[in-house]
Amino acid sequence: MLAAVLPGNDIVVRSCLSGTAVAGRPSGSGRGAGAGLEALMDATAGRAEIIIALIDGPVAVEHPDFQRENMRYLDERVDIECHPRASACIHGTFVAGMLHARRNASAPGLCPHCTLILNPIFRGTKPSSSPDVLASAIAACVEAGARVINLSADMPDSQMFAHRALQNALDLASARDVIIVAAAGNKPILGSSLITRNRSVVPVVACDAKGAVLPSSNLGASIGRRGLAAPGQDIVSLAPSGGQAKFSGSSAAAAFVTGTVALLWSTFPRAGTAIIRRAVLGDRRLRQALVPPRLDAHAAYASLRAMHQGARTA
């Protein structure tokens, strides 16, 4: 039976501190340095009309460093518990902190003024769910108006199988011009999954501060052609305990790509999906390697700014 799981066992908390700064944490304009995000983050913190959906574990929304405005669970009628020691809660809170922490917090806080809707599929102590639940979550986020979906769910047994509901959900996202940014996983394996080989998905692998892909990264032809590498080593974000955590892996890397997409759309709200995708991914015509290129948010921002200025002077 297929199962959707958090992408890899080596995405673990390296340190989880309560109320104490973590050495080497991002601060100020340097928090997006590894991905070239400084100029883009200086230009905007996001716009409320740009909706990001996070499909992950539960989130400790009461953490004091969250930007609570424009942040909510997709179904607010359901009482969702986030146990501080549960891996799903730790993971969901960490990724949410990368996207929606206050800019003066220890986490990257990439796009706190965008709207973040939370749709957890991992509950309790088991970081796993079913492909049907994942498919329903993607479809619900699309119907809720998400422009970009951040997905940290691997399908480790899916290389040889198809799943109609999940394929339909991915096709729905593509038809509605929604960009899905998916953590590629940390097994490591050479190959693809139902998610990473879908043409509407941007799969993301983790790299270190020098741009070298982490040895734990999943790689493959579809990841190399349509994916990106982004910082994913010893990234600091929020922990459910109220302090900070340090993670390594593709889930951290994917959040940098999602944040870039959200900030670009916030700065250029009239840009179409194809234009945003092309700016973030760059020229894919010559891609043949299994390892994707590194995210360059600065180049993406510069290309869209030049296009915008050219349109104004035409």
Contacts in CASP RR format, 6 or more apart in sequence:
PFRMAT RR
TARGET T0000
AUTHOR 0000-0000-0000
METHOD contacts of the structure
MODEL  1
MLAAVLPGNDIVVRSCLSGTAVAGRPSGSGRGAGAGLEALMDATAGRAEI
IIALIDGPVAVEHPDFQRENMRYLDERVDIECHPRASACIHGTFVAGMLH
ARRNASAPGLCPHCTLILNPIFRGTKPSSSPDVLASAIAACVEAGARVIN
LSADMPDSQMFAHRALQNALDLASARDVIIVAAAGNKPILGSSLITRNRS
VVPVVACDAKGAVLPSSNLGASIGRRGLAAPGQDIVSLAPSGGQAKFSGS
SAAAAFVTGTVALLWSTFPRAGTAIIRRAVLGDRRLRQALVPPRLDAHAA
YASLRAMHQGARTA
1 157 0 8 1.000
2 130 0 8 1.000
2 131 0 8 1.000
2 155 0 8 1.000
2 157 0 8 1.000
2 158 0 8 1.000
2 161 0 8 1.000
2 163 0 8 1.000
3 128 0 8 1.000
3 129 0 8 1.000
3 130 0 8 1.000
3 131 0 8 1.000
3 155 0 8 1.000
3 156 0 8 1.000
3 157 0 8 1.000
4 121 0 8 1.000
4 128 0 8 1.000
4 129 0 8 1.000
4 130 0 8 1.000
4 131 0 8 1.000
4 133 0 8 1.000
4 134 0 8 1.000
4 153 0 8 1.000
4 154 0 8 1.000
4 155 0 8 1.000
5 127 0 8 1.000
5 128 0 8 1.000
5 129 0 8 1.000
5 153 0 8 1.000
5 154 0 8 1.000
5 156 0 8 1.000
6 87 0 8 1.000
6 88 0 8 1.000
6 91 0 8 1.000
6 122 0 8 1.000
6 127 0 8 1.000
6 128 0 8 1.000
6 152 0 8 1.000
6 153 0 8 1.000
6 154 0 8 1.000
6 251 0 8 1.000
7 152 0 8 1.000
7 153 0 8 1.000
7 154 0 8 1.000
7 183 0 8 1.000
7 184 0 8 1.000
7 185 0 8 1.000
7 186 0 8 1.000
7 218 0 8 1.000
7 249 0 8 1.000
7 250 0 8 1.000
7 251 0 8 1.000
8 154 0 8 1.000
8 185 0 8 1.000
8 186 0 8 1.000
8 187 0 8 1.000
8 216 0 8 1.000
9 186 0 8 1.000
10 186 0 8 1.000
10 216 0 8 1.000
10 248 0 8 1.000
10 249 0 8 1.000
11 91 0 8 1.000
11 186 0 8 1.000
11 247 0 8 1.000
11 248 0 8 1.000
11 249 0 8 1.000
11 250 0 8 1.000
11 251 0 8 1.000
11 252 0 8 1.000
12 247 0 8 1.000
13 90 0 8 1.000
13 239 0 8 1.000
13 245 0 8 1.000
13 246 0 8 1.000
13 247 0 8 1.000
14 234 0 8 1.000
14 245 0 8 1.000
14 246 0 8 1.000
14 247 0 8 1.000
14 248 0 8 1.000
15 22 0 8 1.000
15 244 0 8 1.000
15 245 0 8 1.000
15 246 0 8 1.000
16 90 0 8 1.000
16 239 0 8 1.000
16 241 0 8 1.000
16 243 0 8 1.000
16 244 0 8 1.000
16 245 0 8 1.000
17 239 0 8 1.000
17 243 0 8 1.000
17 244 0 8 1.000
17 245 0 8 1.000
18 239 0 8 1.000
18 241 0 8 1.000
18 242 0 8 1.000
18 243 0 8 1.000
19 242 0 8 1.000
19 243 0 8 1.000
19 244 0 8 1.000
20 243 0 8 1.000
20 244 0 8 1.000
21 106 0 8 1.000
21 244 0 8 1.000
22 106 0 8 1.000
22 236 0 8 1.000
22 244 0 8 1.000
22 246 0 8 1.000
24 236 0 8 1.000
25 106 0 8 1.000
25 236 0 8 1.000
25 244 0 8 1.000
26 32 0 8 1.000
26 33 0 8 1.000
26 106 0 8 1.000
26 107 0 8 1.000
26 108 0 8 1.000
26 236 0 8 1.000
27 106 0 8 1.000
28 103 0 8 1.000
29 38 0 8 1.000
29 41 0 8 1.000
29 42 0 8 1.000
30 38 0 8 1.000
31 37 0 8 1.000
31 41 0 8 1.000
31 108 0 8 1.000
31 109 0 8 1.000
32 38 0 8 1.000
32 41 0 8 1.000
32 108 0 8 1.000
32 110 0 8 1.000
32 231 0 8 1.000
32 256 0 8 1.000
32 297 0 8 1.000
34 209 0 8 1.000
34 231 0 8 1.000
35 230 0 8 1.000
35 231 0 8 1.000
35 256 0 8 1.000
35 260 0 8 1.000
35 294 0 8 1.000
35 295 0 8 1.000
35 296 0 8 1.000
35 297 0 8 1.000
36 295 0 8 1.000
36 296 0 8 1.000
36 297 0 8 1.000
36 298 0 8 1.000
37 110 0 8 1.000
37 256 0 8 1.000
37 260 0 8 1.000
37 263 0 8 1.000
37 297 0 8 1.000
37 298 0 8 1.000
38 298 0 8 1.000
39 298 0 8 1.000
39 301 0 8 1.000
40 260 0 8 1.000
40 263 0 8 1.000
40 264 0 8 1.000
40 267 0 8 1.000
40 297 0 8 1.000
40 298 0 8 1.000
40 300 0 8 1.000
40 301 0 8 1.000
41 110 0 8 1.000
41 263 0 8 1.000
43 263 0 8 1.000
43 267 0 8 1.000
43 301 0 8 1.000
44 113 0 8 1.000
44 263 0 8 1.000
44 266 0 8 1.000
44 267 0 8 1.000
45 103 0 8 1.000
45 111 0 8 1.000
45 112 0 8 1.000
45 113 0 8 1.000
46 111 0 8 1.000
46 112 0 8 1.000
46 113 0 8 1.000
46 114 0 8 1.000
46 262 0 8 1.000
46 263 0 8 1.000
46 266 0 8 1.000
47 113 0 8 1.000
47 114 0 8 1.000
47 265 0 8 1.000
47 266 0 8 1.000
47 269 0 8 1.000
48 70 0 8 1.000
48 113 0 8 1.000
48 114 0 8 1.000
48 115 0 8 1.000
49 115 0 8 1.000
49 269 0 8 1.000
50 111 0 8 1.000
50 114 0 8 1.000
50 115 0 8 1.000
50 147 0 8 1.000
50 148 0 8 1.000
50 262 0 8 1.000
50 265 0 8 1.000
50 266 0 8 1.000
50 269 0 8 1.000
51 114 0 8 1.000
51 115 0 8 1.000
51 116 0 8 1.000
51 117 0 8 1.000
51 144 0 8 1.000
51 145 0 8 1.000
51 146 0 8 1.000
51 147 0 8 1.000
52 99 0 8 1.000
52 111 0 8 1.000
52 114 0 8 1.000
52 115 0 8 1.000
52 116 0 8 1.000
52 117 0 8 1.000
52 146 0 8 1.000
52 147 0 8 1.000
52 148 0 8 1.000
52 149 0 8 1.000
52 150 0 8 1.000
52 258 0 8 1.000
52 259 0 8 1.000
52 262 0 8 1.000
53 74 0 8 1.000
53 116 0 8 1.000
53 117 0 8 1.000
53 119 0 8 1.000
53 141 0 8 1.000
53 144 0 8 1.000
53 146 0 8 1.000
53 148 0 8 1.000
53 149 0 8 1.000
53 150 0 8 1.000
54 92 0 8 1.000
54 95 0 8 1.000
54 96 0 8 1.000
54 99 0 8 1.000
54 116 0 8 1.000
54 117 0 8 1.000
54 118 0 8 1.000
54 119 0 8 1.000
54 149 0 8 1.000
54 150 0 8 1.000
55 119 0 8 1.000
55 120 0 8 1.000
55 121 0 8 1.000
55 134 0 8 1.000
55 137 0 8 1.000
55 138 0 8 1.000
55 141 0 8 1.000
55 149 0 8 1.000
55 150 0 8 1.000
55 151 0 8 1.000
55 152 0 8 1.000
55 153 0 8 1.000
56 88 0 8 1.000
56 91 0 8 1.000
56 92 0 8 1.000
56 95 0 8 1.000
56 96 0 8 1.000
56 118 0 8 1.000
56 120 0 8 1.000
56 121 0 8 1.000
56 122 0 8 1.000
56 150 0 8 1.000
56 151 0 8 1.000
56 152 0 8 1.000
56 153 0 8 1.000
56 251 0 8 1.000
57 88 0 8 1.000
57 89 0 8 1.000
57 91 0 8 1.000
57 92 0 8 1.000
57 120 0 8 1.000
57 121 0 8 1.000
57 122 0 8 1.000
57 123 0 8 1.000
57 127 0 8 1.000
58 80 0 8 1.000
58 81 0 8 1.000
58 82 0 8 1.000
58 86 0 8 1.000
58 88 0 8 1.000
58 89 0 8 1.000
58 92 0 8 1.000
58 93 0 8 1.000
58 118 0 8 1.000
58 120 0 8 1.000
58 122 0 8 1.000
58 123 0 8 1.000
58 124 0 8 1.000
59 82 0 8 1.000
59 89 0 8 1.000
59 92 0 8 1.000
59 93 0 8 1.000
59 96 0 8 1.000
59 118 0 8 1.000
59 120 0 8 1.000
60 82 0 8 1.000
60 84 0 8 1.000
60 89 0 8 1.000
60 93 0 8 1.000
60 238 0 8 1.000
60 239 0 8 1.000
60 240 0 8 1.000
60 242 0 8 1.000
61 68 0 8 1.000
61 71 0 8 1.000
61 73 0 8 1.000
61 82 0 8 1.000
61 118 0 8 1.000
63 93 0 8 1.000
63 97 0 8 1.000
63 238 0 8 1.000
63 239 0 8 1.000
63 240 0 8 1.000
63 242 0 8 1.000
63 243 0 8 1.000
64 242 0 8 1.000
65 97 0 8 1.000
65 101 0 8 1.000
65 102 0 8 1.000
65 105 0 8 1.000
65 106 0 8 1.000
65 107 0 8 1.000
65 238 0 8 1.000
65 242 0 8 1.000
65 243 0 8 1.000
66 96 0 8 1.000
66 97 0 8 1.000
66 100 0 8 1.000
66 101 0 8 1.000
66 102 0 8 1.000
66 238 0 8 1.000
67 100 0 8 1.000
67 101 0 8 1.000
67 102 0 8 1.000
67 109 0 8 1.000
67 112 0 8 1.000
67 113 0 8 1.000
69 113 0 8 1.000
70 113 0 8 1.000
70 114 0 8 1.000
70 115 0 8 1.000
70 116 0 8 1.000
71 96 0 8 1.000
71 100 0 8 1.000
71 115 0 8 1.000
71 116 0 8 1.000
71 118 0 8 1.000
72 116 0 8 1.000
72 117 0 8 1.000
72 118 0 8 1.000
73 80 0 8 1.000
73 117 0 8 1.000
73 118 0 8 1.000
73 119 0 8 1.000
73 120 0 8 1.000
74 117 0 8 1.000
74 118 0 8 1.000
74 119 0 8 1.000
74 140 0 8 1.000
74 141 0 8 1.000
74 144 0 8 1.000
75 119 0 8 1.000
80 120 0 8 1.000
80 123 0 8 1.000
81 123 0 8 1.000
81 124 0 8 1.000
82 89 0 8 1.000
82 93 0 8 1.000
82 240 0 8 1.000
83 89 0 8 1.000
83 124 0 8 1.000
83 125 0 8 1.000
83 240 0 8 1.000
84 90 0 8 1.000
84 239 0 8 1.000
84 240 0 8 1.000
84 241 0 8 1.000
86 124 0 8 1.000
86 125 0 8 1.000
87 125 0 8 1.000
87 127 0 8 1.000
88 120 0 8 1.000
88 122 0 8 1.000
88 123 0 8 1.000
88 124 0 8 1.000
88 125 0 8 1.000
88 126 0 8 1.000
88 127 0 8 1.000
89 124 0 8 1.000
89 240 0 8 1.000
90 239 0 8 1.000
90 240 0 8 1.000
90 245 0 8 1.000
91 122 0 8 1.000
91 127 0 8 1.000
91 152 0 8 1.000
91 251 0 8 1.000
92 120 0 8 1.000
92 122 0 8 1.000
92 152 0 8 1.000
93 237 0 8 1.000
93 238 0 8 1.000
93 239 0 8 1.000
93 240 0 8 1.000
93 245 0 8 1.000
94 237 0 8 1.000
94 238 0 8 1.000
94 239 0 8 1.000
94 245 0 8 1.000
94 247 0 8 1.000
94 251 0 8 1.000
94 252 0 8 1.000
95 150 0 8 1.000
95 152 0 8 1.000
95 237 0 8 1.000
95 251 0 8 1.000
95 252 0 8 1.000
95 254 0 8 1.000
95 255 0 8 1.000
96 116 0 8 1.000
96 118 0 8 1.000
96 238 0 8 1.000
97 105 0 8 1.000
97 107 0 8 1.000
97 108 0 8 1.000
97 109 0 8 1.000
97 237 0 8 1.000
97 238 0 8 1.000
98 107 0 8 1.000
98 108 0 8 1.000
98 109 0 8 1.000
98 110 0 8 1.000
98 235 0 8 1.000
98 237 0 8 1.000
98 252 0 8 1.000
98 255 0 8 1.000
98 256 0 8 1.000
99 108 0 8 1.000
99 109 0 8 1.000
99 110 0 8 1.000
99 111 0 8 1.000
99 112 0 8 1.000
99 114 0 8 1.000
99 116 0 8 1.000
99 150 0 8 1.000
99 255 0 8 1.000
99 258 0 8 1.000
99 259 0 8 1.000
99 262 0 8 1.000
100 109 0 8 1.000
100 111 0 8 1.000
100 112 0 8 1.000
100 114 0 8 1.000
100 116 0 8 1.000
101 107 0 8 1.000
101 108 0 8 1.000
101 109 0 8 1.000
101 112 0 8 1.000
101 237 0 8 1.000
101 238 0 8 1.000
102 109 0 8 1.000
102 112 0 8 1.000
103 109 0 8 1.000
103 112 0 8 1.000
105 238 0 8 1.000
106 236 0 8 1.000
106 237 0 8 1.000
106 238 0 8 1.000
106 243 0 8 1.000
106 244 0 8 1.000
107 236 0 8 1.000
107 237 0 8 1.000
107 238 0 8 1.000
107 244 0 8 1.000
108 235 0 8 1.000
108 237 0 8 1.000
108 255 0 8 1.000
108 256 0 8 1.000
110 255 0 8 1.000
110 256 0 8 1.000
110 258 0 8 1.000
110 259 0 8 1.000
110 260 0 8 1.000
110 262 0 8 1.000
110 263 0 8 1.000
111 259 0 8 1.000
111 262 0 8 1.000
111 263 0 8 1.000
111 266 0 8 1.000
113 266 0 8 1.000
114 262 0 8 1.000
114 266 0 8 1.000
117 141 0 8 1.000
117 144 0 8 1.000
117 146 0 8 1.000
119 137 0 8 1.000
119 140 0 8 1.000
119 141 0 8 1.000
121 129 0 8 1.000
121 133 0 8 1.000
121 134 0 8 1.000
121 137 0 8 1.000
121 153 0 8 1.000
122 128 0 8 1.000
122 129 0 8 1.000
122 153 0 8 1.000
123 129 0 8 1.000
129 153 0 8 1.000
131 155 0 8 1.000
131 158 0 8 1.000
131 163 0 8 1.000
131 165 0 8 1.000
131 166 0 8 1.000
131 194 0 8 1.000
132 165 0 8 1.000
132 166 0 8 1.000
134 153 0 8 1.000
134 166 0 8 1.000
134 169 0 8 1.000
135 163 0 8 1.000
135 165 0 8 1.000
135 166 0 8 1.000
135 168 0 8 1.000
135 169 0 8 1.000
136 165 0 8 1.000
136 169 0 8 1.000
138 149 0 8 1.000
138 151 0 8 1.000
138 166 0 8 1.000
138 169 0 8 1.000
138 170 0 8 1.000
138 172 0 8 1.000
138 173 0 8 1.000
138 180 0 8 1.000
139 168 0 8 1.000
139 169 0 8 1.000
139 172 0 8 1.000
141 149 0 8 1.000
141 178 0 8 1.000
142 149 0 8 1.000
142 169 0 8 1.000
142 172 0 8 1.000
142 173 0 8 1.000
142 176 0 8 1.000
142 178 0 8 1.000
145 178 0 8 1.000
146 178 0 8 1.000
147 178 0 8 1.000
147 179 0 8 1.000
147 261 0 8 1.000
147 262 0 8 1.000
147 265 0 8 1.000
148 178 0 8 1.000
148 179 0 8 1.000
148 180 0 8 1.000
148 181 0 8 1.000
148 258 0 8 1.000
148 259 0 8 1.000
148 261 0 8 1.000
148 262 0 8 1.000
148 265 0 8 1.000
149 173 0 8 1.000
149 178 0 8 1.000
149 179 0 8 1.000
149 180 0 8 1.000
149 181 0 8 1.000
150 181 0 8 1.000
150 254 0 8 1.000
150 255 0 8 1.000
150 258 0 8 1.000
151 180 0 8 1.000
151 181 0 8 1.000
151 182 0 8 1.000
151 183 0 8 1.000
151 195 0 8 1.000
151 201 0 8 1.000
151 254 0 8 1.000
152 182 0 8 1.000
152 183 0 8 1.000
152 250 0 8 1.000
152 251 0 8 1.000
152 254 0 8 1.000
153 182 0 8 1.000
153 183 0 8 1.000
153 195 0 8 1.000
154 183 0 8 1.000
154 185 0 8 1.000
154 193 0 8 1.000
154 195 0 8 1.000
154 218 0 8 1.000
155 163 0 8 1.000
155 166 0 8 1.000
155 193 0 8 1.000
155 194 0 8 1.000
155 195 0 8 1.000
156 187 0 8 1.000
156 193 0 8 1.000
158 193 0 8 1.000
158 194 0 8 1.000
158 195 0 8 1.000
159 191 0 8 1.000
159 192 0 8 1.000
159 193 0 8 1.000
161 194 0 8 1.000
162 194 0 8 1.000
163 194 0 8 1.000
166 194 0 8 1.000
166 195 0 8 1.000
167 194 0 8 1.000
167 198 0 8 1.000
170 180 0 8 1.000
170 194 0 8 1.000
170 195 0 8 1.000
170 198 0 8 1.000
170 200 0 8 1.000
170 201 0 8 1.000
171 200 0 8 1.000
173 180 0 8 1.000
173 200 0 8 1.000
174 198 0 8 1.000
174 199 0 8 1.000
174 200 0 8 1.000
177 272 0 8 1.000
177 273 0 8 1.000
178 200 0 8 1.000
178 273 0 8 1.000
179 200 0 8 1.000
179 202 0 8 1.000
179 261 0 8 1.000
179 273 0 8 1.000
179 276 0 8 1.000
179 277 0 8 1.000
180 195 0 8 1.000
180 198 0 8 1.000
180 200 0 8 1.000
180 201 0 8 1.000
180 202 0 8 1.000
181 201 0 8 1.000
181 202 0 8 1.000
181 204 0 8 1.000
181 254 0 8 1.000
181 257 0 8 1.000
181 258 0 8 1.000
181 261 0 8 1.000
182 195 0 8 1.000
182 196 0 8 1.000
182 201 0 8 1.000
182 202 0 8 1.000
182 203 0 8 1.000
182 204 0 8 1.000
182 254 0 8 1.000
183 203 0 8 1.000
183 204 0 8 1.000
183 249 0 8 1.000
183 250 0 8 1.000
183 251 0 8 1.000
183 253 0 8 1.000
183 254 0 8 1.000
184 196 0 8 1.000
184 203 0 8 1.000
184 204 0 8 1.000
184 205 0 8 1.000
184 217 0 8 1.000
184 218 0 8 1.000
184 219 0 8 1.000
184 223 0 8 1.000
184 227 0 8 1.000
184 250 0 8 1.000
185 205 0 8 1.000
185 217 0 8 1.000
185 218 0 8 1.000
185 249 0 8 1.000
185 250 0 8 1.000
185 251 0 8 1.000
186 206 0 8 1.000
186 214 0 8 1.000
186 216 0 8 1.000
186 217 0 8 1.000
186 218 0 8 1.000
186 249 0 8 1.000
186 250 0 8 1.000
187 216 0 8 1.000
187 218 0 8 1.000
188 215 0 8 1.000
188 216 0 8 1.000
188 217 0 8 1.000
188 218 0 8 1.000
188 219 0 8 1.000
189 218 0 8 1.000
190 218 0 8 1.000
190 219 0 8 1.000
190 220 0 8 1.000
190 290 0 8 1.000
191 218 0 8 1.000
191 219 0 8 1.000
191 220 0 8 1.000
191 221 0 8 1.000
191 222 0 8 1.000
191 223 0 8 1.000
192 220 0 8 1.000
192 221 0 8 1.000
192 222 0 8 1.000
192 223 0 8 1.000
195 201 0 8 1.000
195 203 0 8 1.000
196 203 0 8 1.000
196 218 0 8 1.000
196 220 0 8 1.000
196 222 0 8 1.000
196 223 0 8 1.000
197 222 0 8 1.000
199 226 0 8 1.000
201 226 0 8 1.000
202 226 0 8 1.000
202 227 0 8 1.000
202 228 0 8 1.000
202 257 0 8 1.000
202 277 0 8 1.000
202 280 0 8 1.000
202 281 0 8 1.000
203 222 0 8 1.000
203 223 0 8 1.000
203 226 0 8 1.000
203 227 0 8 1.000
203 228 0 8 1.000
203 292 0 8 1.000
204 227 0 8 1.000
204 228 0 8 1.000
204 229 0 8 1.000
204 230 0 8 1.000
204 250 0 8 1.000
204 253 0 8 1.000
204 254 0 8 1.000
204 256 0 8 1.000
204 257 0 8 1.000
204 292 0 8 1.000
204 295 0 8 1.000
205 213 0 8 1.000
205 214 0 8 1.000
205 217 0 8 1.000
205 218 0 8 1.000
205 219 0 8 1.000
205 223 0 8 1.000
205 227 0 8 1.000
205 228 0 8 1.000
205 229 0 8 1.000
205 230 0 8 1.000
205 250 0 8 1.000
205 253 0 8 1.000
205 291 0 8 1.000
205 292 0 8 1.000
206 213 0 8 1.000
206 214 0 8 1.000
206 216 0 8 1.000
206 217 0 8 1.000
206 229 0 8 1.000
206 230 0 8 1.000
206 231 0 8 1.000
206 232 0 8 1.000
206 233 0 8 1.000
206 248 0 8 1.000
206 249 0 8 1.000
206 250 0 8 1.000
206 252 0 8 1.000
206 253 0 8 1.000
207 213 0 8 1.000
207 214 0 8 1.000
207 229 0 8 1.000
207 230 0 8 1.000
207 231 0 8 1.000
207 232 0 8 1.000
207 233 0 8 1.000
207 253 0 8 1.000
207 294 0 8 1.000
208 214 0 8 1.000
208 231 0 8 1.000
208 232 0 8 1.000
208 233 0 8 1.000
209 231 0 8 1.000
209 233 0 8 1.000
211 229 0 8 1.000
211 231 0 8 1.000
211 294 0 8 1.000
213 219 0 8 1.000
213 229 0 8 1.000
213 291 0 8 1.000
214 232 0 8 1.000
214 233 0 8 1.000
214 248 0 8 1.000
214 249 0 8 1.000
216 248 0 8 1.000
216 249 0 8 1.000
217 229 0 8 1.000
217 249 0 8 1.000
217 250 0 8 1.000
218 250 0 8 1.000
219 290 0 8 1.000
219 291 0 8 1.000
220 290 0 8 1.000
221 290 0 8 1.000
223 290 0 8 1.000
223 292 0 8 1.000
224 287 0 8 1.000
224 289 0 8 1.000
224 290 0 8 1.000
224 291 0 8 1.000
224 292 0 8 1.000
225 284 0 8 1.000
225 287 0 8 1.000
225 292 0 8 1.000
226 281 0 8 1.000
226 284 0 8 1.000
226 292 0 8 1.000
227 281 0 8 1.000
227 292 0 8 1.000
228 257 0 8 1.000
228 280 0 8 1.000
228 281 0 8 1.000
228 292 0 8 1.000
228 293 0 8 1.000
228 294 0 8 1.000
228 295 0 8 1.000
229 253 0 8 1.000
229 291 0 8 1.000
229 292 0 8 1.000
229 293 0 8 1.000
229 294 0 8 1.000
229 295 0 8 1.000
230 253 0 8 1.000
230 254 0 8 1.000
230 256 0 8 1.000
230 257 0 8 1.000
230 294 0 8 1.000
230 295 0 8 1.000
231 252 0 8 1.000
231 253 0 8 1.000
231 256 0 8 1.000
232 247 0 8 1.000
232 248 0 8 1.000
232 249 0 8 1.000
232 250 0 8 1.000
232 252 0 8 1.000
232 253 0 8 1.000
232 256 0 8 1.000
233 248 0 8 1.000
233 249 0 8 1.000
234 246 0 8 1.000
234 247 0 8 1.000
234 248 0 8 1.000
235 246 0 8 1.000
235 247 0 8 1.000
235 248 0 8 1.000
235 252 0 8 1.000
236 244 0 8 1.000
236 245 0 8 1.000
236 246 0 8 1.000
237 244 0 8 1.000
237 245 0 8 1.000
237 247 0 8 1.000
237 252 0 8 1.000
238 244 0 8 1.000
238 245 0 8 1.000
239 245 0 8 1.000
256 295 0 8 1.000
256 297 0 8 1.000
257 280 0 8 1.000
257 295 0 8 1.000
260 280 0 8 1.000
260 295 0 8 1.000
260 297 0 8 1.000
260 300 0 8 1.000
261 276 0 8 1.000
261 280 0 8 1.000
263 297 0 8 1.000
263 301 0 8 1.000
264 271 0 8 1.000
264 276 0 8 1.000
264 279 0 8 1.000
264 280 0 8 1.000
264 297 0 8 1.000
264 300 0 8 1.000
264 301 0 8 1.000
264 304 0 8 1.000
265 271 0 8 1.000
265 276 0 8 1.000
267 301 0 8 1.000
267 304 0 8 1.000
268 275 0 8 1.000
268 276 0 8 1.000
268 304 0 8 1.000
268 308 0 8 1.000
271 279 0 8 1.000
271 304 0 8 1.000
275 304 0 8 1.000
275 307 0 8 1.000
276 304 0 8 1.000
279 300 0 8 1.000
279 301 0 8 1.000
279 303 0 8 1.000
279 304 0 8 1.000
280 295 0 8 1.000
280 297 0 8 1.000
280 300 0 8 1.000
282 293 0 8 1.000
282 299 0 8 1.000
282 300 0 8 1.000
287 293 0 8 1.000
END
